[in-house]
Amino acid sequence: MATAIGPTLPLLPTEVLFSIFKLLNRPSKLSLGLTSPHFLHLFASYYDLNRYRNDEKIWEKLGLPTGISWSDSAAQPAIIRWLAASGSDPIDDPPQVEEEEEYPAEEEYDINDWGDPFREPEVPPPYEETEPYLEDMMVDTIISDWLRARFDVKGGCFHCAGCYRYMLVFGPDGRITPWSKNMLNRRVWIRHCGPCEDSFGIPRGTVLT
């Protein structure tokens, strides 16, 4: 007796896929997008990237070539950059509007809410121990693995914090470049590609920590 096989993920209705996309975190979206051009095109529709055409700053960061549509293969690098970029999109995380009570209750004050004046204030954890940092590292790993599997590019990559273009660690000779060594010694949020480094007025080669 033949066993019925349900539809594979790419064949699911678009509205179902969009509901699935909404549940995924940034690394998972990127991983799924890198599986096929089909999913990259779907993510361009999911995020409605055309809405940024009038936002010069974001549109420049996306880097979509003139005259190219999101379904063209030339648009794929721009979609990958958007999936890799840090920060939440309003489509993923819409602003919450709190409903005001028709008859708001009077505020009550509890002396316990004032806190202990002798207690040490809470110190936020370093960035390297936060969820955004872990996502940044996962994004670098996912792109690096994809480059090695798809194009046999060894050495991995890291991302520009400004435009999220990836930069290769190794040069054509298979050795780490001085540029990469400088950037990898920086904190994640001050790693930049050449154009972004120039736009921030940082002389190329400047060592930052």
N, C-alpha and C positions, 0 to 999 in steps of 0.2 A: 504494500500500500504506500503510495507516494505521500510524502510529508509536505504540507503547504508551507512555503517560505514567505514570510512577511516582506514588505518593501524595504529595500536598503535605504540608508540615511539620505543619499542624494535624491531619491525618488519621492521622499515625503513632500507633502504640500508645503509651499513657501511659508504660509502662516504658522505651520507646525515647526518648521526649522527656525523661524524667527523667535518662537517661544523658547526653543532649546538654546539658541544663541544668548538669550537674555540671562540664562542660568549659568553661563560659563564665565570664568574669570579671564583676565587678559592673556595669560600664557595658553590656556585651553583654546581660546578663540584663534590665536596665532597658529597653534598646532593644527587645528582643523583647516584654517585657511590655506596652509602650506601643502595640504594633501592634494589640492586640485584647483585649476583655474575656475571651475564651476563654483566652488565655495568662496573664492576671492570675489567673484562677481556678486554672489549673494550677500556678502558682507558689505560691499559698496552700496547695495540697495537697502540693506538693513540699517546702515548708518545714514542713508540718504546724503551721501557726501556732496552732492550737487548743491546742498543748502549753504555750503561754505564758499560758493563762487563769489559772493559779495563781501566776504571777509578776507581782505588782502593778506593779512598776516597768516591765517590758517591755510589759505589757498597756496601761498608760497611754500609753506611747510609741507603740504601734501605733494607739491611738485608734479602735478599732472601735466604732461606735455600739451601744448596748444593743439586743438583739433582732434584730440584723442577722447574716445568715450570710455566709460568704465568697463565696458565689455571687451575692449581691445586688450591684447596681450601687453601692449606698452603701458597700460595703466596698472599692471600687477605690482610693480615696485611701490607705487604710491599707496596702494591698498595695504600692502605688507607693512609699510611704515606706519600707517594709521593703526593697524592692529597691534604693532609693537609699542606704540607711543604710550607713555605713562599718563595717568589721569583718567578720570571717568568721563564718558560722553553723556550728555543729558538723556540720550535715548536709553542708555543702560541704567542710569540713576536719575530719574526725573525728580525735580524739586518737590519736596513735600509741603503741602499747604495745610497748615493747622486750622481746624475749624474753631471759630470762637464760640464760646458758650453764650447762649442767649441771656442768661442771668449768671454772670461769673460769681463764683463764691468768694467771700472775703478771705484774704490771705491770712494764714495763721503762721506764727513764728514759733519755732522751737529752739530753745537755747542750745540744744544738741547740734543744730544745723550750723552753728557758728564754728564748729571745729575745735580741736585742741590747740591752744596757742603755743604749747610747748612741743608739739609734734613736728618732726622734720617734714618740710614740704616734699611732695612727691616729685621725683626727677624723671622726666620722660626718658624712655630707653634710647640709646644711640640709634641712628638711622639704620646701621647694619643689622639691627635686631628687629626691624619693623617689617610688616607685610609688603609695603611697596618695594623695599630693597630686595626681598626674596623674589618678588615678581620680576624685578629688573634682571636679576641673575638668571632666572629661568628663561626669560626672553633671550638673553645672550646665548644661553646654552641651546635653546631650540633653533635659533638661526644658525649657530655654528654647526650643529648636527645636520641641519638641512643642507648647508653649503657643502659639507663633506660628503654627504650621501648623494646629492644631486650633481655637484660639479667637481668633486674630489679636491675641494679646497681645504687644506690642512691648517692647523694653528688657531682656528676659531676667529671670533670677531667680538667687537664691543660696539655699543651704540652711542651716537651723539645725543647729548641731553637736550640739544636745541631743536634739531629737525628729525632725529631718530633714524638717520641713515646709518647703515652699519659700516664699520671700518675694519679691515682685515688686520690681524695681528702680525702675520708674516708678510714679508716682501716677496718679490719674484724669486729671490735666491733661497727662499725657504727659511729665512732667519728673521727674528723679530726686528722691526724697524725702530730707529730712535724715536719716531713720532709715537708709535704704539707704546713703547716703554714709558714715555713721558705720560701718556694718557692713562695707562693702567696704574700708574702710581698716584693718580688723582682720585678724589672721591667721585662717585658715580655722577653726581649732579653737576660736575664741572668738566666732564669729558666732552670735547667738541670736535667736529670735523673742521677742516680748514676754513671754509666759508663762514661757518658760525663763529669760529674763533676770531676771524677778521671783523665780523659784524659787532662783536662785543668789544672791539678795540684792544684785544689781547695780542701782543706780538707773538708770532709763531715761535714755538720752542720754549716759551715761558714755562717754568716748572712751578706747578701749583699743587698744594696738598689739601 
